[in-house]
Amino acid sequence: MLGAITAAILRARTPHHVLIGGRRKEGREDFRHIDLSDPATLAPALAGVDFAIAQGATGQVQGAHRRL
């Protein structure tokens, strides 16, 4: 829920194109599938993204940014 609130605030207050991501696949145009327990989902989910905010614990993908 916190991610949805953050996305709504960024959409309302900035000129940026805001995408959301999550484990459960959604049919929304602004959605990217990302599963922190599956590092293979990181690169496709973050393709073309300049800035990402993780709202949950990300210790299991620590250092994954180096592989992207």
MDAnalysis code that builds the backbone (N, CA, C; Angstrom):
import MDAnalysis as mda
import numpy as np

u = mda.Universe.empty(204, n_residues=68, atom_resindex=np.repeat(np.arange(68), 3), trajectory=True)
u.add_TopologyAttr("name", ["N", "CA", "C"] * 68)
u.add_TopologyAttr("resid", np.arange(1, 69))
u.add_TopologyAttr("resname", ["MET", "LEU", "GLY", "ALA", "ILE", "THR", "ALA", "ALA", "ILE", "LEU", "ARG", "ALA", "ARG", "THR", "PRO", "HIS", "HIS", "VAL", "LEU", "ILE", "GLY", "GLY", "ARG", "ARG", "LYS", "GLU", "GLY", "ARG", "GLU", "ASP", "PHE", "ARG", "HIS", "ILE", "ASP", "LEU", "SER", "ASP", "PRO", "ALA", "THR", "LEU", "ALA", "PRO", "ALA", "LEU", "ALA", "GLY", "VAL", "ASP", "PHE", "ALA", "ILE", "ALA", "GLN", "GLY", "ALA", "THR", "GLY", "GLN", "VAL", "GLN", "GLY", "ALA", "HIS", "ARG", "ARG", "LEU"])
u.atoms.positions = np.array([
    [0.816, -1.194, 0.000],
    [0.000, 0.000, 0.000],
    [0.860, 1.259, 0.000],
    [1.982, 1.203, 0.711],
    [2.846, 2.372, 0.782],
    [3.393, 2.739, -0.595],
    [3.669, 1.728, -1.431],
    [4.136, 2.002, -2.779],
    [3.097, 2.726, -3.611],
    [1.838, 2.342, -3.471],
    [0.747, 2.994, -4.203],
    [0.598, 4.446, -3.772],
    [0.755, 4.694, -2.485],
    [0.668, 6.067, -1.971],
    [1.832, 6.895, -2.503],
    [3.025, 6.345, -2.468],
    [4.202, 7.049, -2.986],
    [4.027, 7.366, -4.468],
    [3.555, 6.395, -5.249],
    [3.338, 6.613, -6.684],
    [2.303, 7.706, -6.915],
    [1.231, 7.697, -6.154],
    [0.180, 8.716, -6.321],
    [0.714, 10.112, -6.022],
    [1.512, 10.236, -4.978],
    [2.089, 11.539, -4.627],
    [3.051, 12.005, -5.719],
    [3.910, 11.119, -6.199],
    [4.843, 11.498, -7.261],
    [4.106, 11.902, -8.533],
    [3.043, 11.197, -8.872],
    [2.253, 11.554, -10.064],
    [1.613, 12.928, -9.907],
    [1.117, 13.212, -8.720],
    [0.410, 14.475, -8.475],
    [1.349, 15.677, -8.375],
    [2.564, 15.445, -7.890],
    [3.437, 16.576, -7.561],
    [4.675, 16.728, -8.421],
    [4.881, 15.817, -9.368],
    [6.068, 15.926, -10.221],
    [5.680, 15.723, -11.678],
    [6.544, 16.150, -12.596],
    [6.247, 15.949, -14.014],
    [6.686, 14.574, -14.526],
    [7.182, 13.724, -13.647],
    [7.746, 12.442, -14.051],
    [6.689, 11.412, -14.441],
    [7.065, 10.521, -15.341],
    [6.236, 9.370, -15.702],
    [6.517, 8.307, -14.647],
    [5.525, 7.972, -13.848],
    [5.702, 7.071, -12.712],
    [5.169, 5.687, -13.062],
    [6.007, 4.680, -12.841],
    [5.618, 3.279, -13.025],
    [5.532, 2.620, -11.662],
    [4.744, 1.561, -11.568],
    [4.708, 0.781, -10.341],
    [5.168, -0.634, -10.652],
    [5.590, -1.342, -9.633],
    [6.035, -2.711, -9.833],
    [5.612, -3.582, -8.678],
    [5.599, -4.875, -8.922],
    [5.242, -5.804, -7.860],
    [5.332, -7.241, -8.307],
    [5.149, -8.153, -7.341],
    [5.225, -9.587, -7.614],
    [4.019, -10.109, -8.362],
    [2.847, -9.606, -8.008],
    [1.621, -10.071, -8.657],
    [1.437, -9.296, -9.954],
    [1.416, -10.004, -11.047],
    [1.296, -9.352, -12.352],
    [-0.069, -8.674, -12.469],
    [-0.043, -7.443, -12.938],
    [-1.252, -6.656, -13.141],
    [-1.331, -6.259, -14.604],
    [-2.511, -6.072, -15.100],
    [-2.709, -5.710, -16.496],
    [-2.658, -4.217, -16.757],
    [-2.085, -3.464, -15.881],
    [-2.013, -2.007, -16.037],
    [-0.858, -1.622, -16.948],
    [-1.051, -0.583, -17.700],
    [-0.011, -0.104, -18.620],
    [1.210, 0.428, -17.872],
    [1.008, 0.951, -16.663],
    [2.104, 1.535, -15.895],
    [2.741, 0.543, -14.925],
    [2.519, -0.752, -15.134],
    [3.001, -1.777, -14.218],
    [4.195, -2.529, -14.777],
    [5.165, -2.811, -13.913],
    [6.314, -3.648, -14.251],
    [6.379, -4.794, -13.246],
    [6.490, -6.027, -13.754],
    [6.614, -7.184, -12.863],
    [8.028, -7.248, -12.319],
    [8.143, -7.333, -11.006],
    [9.442, -7.461, -10.351],
    [9.259, -8.307, -9.102],
    [10.076, -9.317, -8.976],
    [10.014, -10.216, -7.831],
    [11.392, -10.213, -7.186],
    [11.481, -9.644, -5.996],
    [12.781, -9.490, -5.349],
    [13.440, -10.824, -5.020],
    [12.677, -11.906, -5.010],
    [13.275, -13.219, -4.771],
    [13.785, -13.842, -6.072],
    [13.537, -13.169, -7.206],
    [13.989, -13.653, -8.516],
    [14.777, -12.550, -9.212],
    [16.104, -12.506, -9.027],
    [16.916, -11.442, -9.610],
    [16.786, -11.303, -11.132],
    [16.343, -12.353, -11.817],
    [16.176, -12.276, -13.276],
    [15.075, -11.295, -13.672],
    [14.217, -10.903, -12.740],
    [13.149, -9.951, -13.063],
    [13.598, -8.500, -12.935],
    [14.774, -8.277, -12.357],
    [15.218, -6.900, -12.104],
    [15.522, -6.120, -13.372],
    [16.356, -6.649, -14.236],
    [16.754, -5.906, -15.439],
    [15.558, -5.546, -16.319],
    [14.655, -6.481, -16.634],
    [13.501, -6.098, -17.452],
    [12.606, -5.061, -16.771],
    [12.439, -5.187, -15.460],
    [11.573, -4.253, -14.738],
    [12.163, -2.853, -14.677],
    [13.486, -2.765, -14.645],
    [14.131, -1.459, -14.510],
    [14.644, -0.881, -15.826],
    [14.377, -1.548, -16.925],
    [14.816, -1.059, -18.240],
    [14.205, 0.315, -18.514],
    [15.051, 1.277, -18.815],
    [14.593, 2.625, -19.139],
    [14.203, 3.460, -17.934],
    [14.429, 2.949, -16.748],
    [14.077, 3.659, -15.522],
    [15.290, 4.429, -15.026],
    [15.075, 5.694, -14.666],
    [16.158, 6.529, -14.166],
    [16.284, 6.486, -12.650],
    [15.197, 6.197, -11.965],
    [15.183, 6.264, -10.506],
    [14.181, 5.248, -9.982],
    [14.565, 4.458, -8.979],
    [13.672, 3.442, -8.413],
    [13.603, 3.588, -6.903],
    [12.419, 3.371, -6.357],
    [12.211, 3.389, -4.916],
    [11.719, 2.010, -4.516],
    [12.401, 1.377, -3.570],
    [11.967, 0.083, -3.044],
    [11.283, 0.330, -1.710],
    [10.043, -0.055, -1.608],
    [9.271, 0.177, -0.389],
    [9.360, -0.985, 0.594],
    [10.020, -2.068, 0.210],
    [10.116, -3.226, 1.094],
    [11.562, -3.565, 1.388],
    [11.743, -4.609, 2.161],
    [13.100, -5.068, 2.461],
    [13.740, -5.619, 1.198],
    [14.950, -5.179, 0.893],
    [15.611, -5.600, -0.333],
    [16.933, -6.295, -0.080],
    [17.167, -6.759, 1.130],
    [18.433, -7.403, 1.458],
    [18.736, -8.603, 0.591],
    [17.706, -9.278, 0.111],
    [17.930, -10.467, -0.707],
    [18.443, -10.147, -2.098],
    [18.379, -8.912, -2.528],
    [18.913, -8.535, -3.835],
    [20.067, -7.544, -3.687],
    [20.654, -7.510, -2.521],
    [21.766, -6.607, -2.266],
    [22.874, -6.822, -3.297],
    [23.305, -5.758, -3.901],
    [24.364, -5.834, -4.897],
    [23.843, -6.120, -6.304],
    [22.554, -6.341, -6.449],
    [21.999, -6.668, -7.777],
    [22.183, -5.514, -8.750],
    [22.205, -4.282, -8.262],
    [22.378, -3.133, -9.137],
    [23.694, -3.208, -9.899],
    [24.668, -3.882, -9.364],
    [25.966, -4.008, -10.048],
    [25.874, -4.912, -11.265],
    [24.893, -5.819, -11.284],
    [24.747, -6.764, -12.381],
    [23.884, -6.224, -13.510],
    [23.190, -5.117, -13.276],
    [22.262, -4.606, -14.294],
    [22.973, -3.904, -15.422],
])
